Amino acid sequence: MKKKIIFIILFYLNFPLYAQICSETKSNDLKGQFINGDKFNGKYTYCRFSKPEEGIISQIDLNLDIDGNVNNYIYIGGMNPSIEISDLGIISIFDKFGGMQSPAKITYLTSKNKKLIKIGEIYLDFSLGQVTDYSIENIDDNTDKFIETILSKKQDSFINKATLSYTDYFILFLAKNLLKTNIDTVWQDKFYTKLLSMGYEDIITLYNQNIFYKDSTLCKKSQNEKDAFGCRIGNNQLSICYNYVTHNLLYRFGNKSNIKLELIKELTNQDGSAHIITFVNKNTQYLINTQPKNESIQIIQNGKRLNNYKCEKNSVEPMMLNSFN
């Protein structure tokens, strides 16, 4: 009987916030180096509670030795949070709160003065298995400086053959204003190419709507729309938007204060696979050419070809329609 009592007391000490019996446990060793050069080693212990409550399903106890300094971090979360040690010099905890439609949370940890700190959390909204929106919470005072360090030391990791995890590609959202001043279009194109090769088209949409083309796109994420294509033509913006609820395709031309023309059509398989997307307005056709280096609008009226408006080179958003269809 004494042995059982001792065991329970020790078990509760390992999980001090919510002292419950675990229905499932696991433990793994951790070893790596943070972006500031601090080396760490230790382990994490996972406990899934036998009597979960809403939002309190499991607990991770993270114990790290950072260059001789003992650190402890406790995470309370969902069904099966996972821990990633990144080549970016961070530790991330990815927590999905249910099935394909359920939200998720990413918690980013790093070291400052040999102490483990949380630099921010990102909440992700999902629809049909893809991320549709995000929000940021619990930003640390040093977050901007930390992201600057990543961009100065690890910027090429986002575009070269370095192996990054799914959660790594979201971390730049923690200091999104820095991207407008630290990123050029060449890097952005390479970044999108890598995201496409990884199958992360939904992440590209987030960067389009929230950072790189936030001030120009005419697609409305508040109305369940994703950027499928876009560019600048003279003083006007062209945006092709995909509504992932109605599965309609929208053509918008103008600017945020004055939409000069809006057309709608049902998305077809041909739209997703062809370079030319056609919208019809009475006796006028608008042919959107999305082929790289040939992006333009060709207007045909009553069978007669009229103007062909070319997109400004540095304003073109990548064609994403085939990833939505």
Summary of the structure (lengths in Angstrom):
residues: 325
radius of gyration: 24.1
end to end distance: 62.7
largest distance: 93.0
contacts: 968
relative contact order: 0.08
helix: 27%
strand: 45%
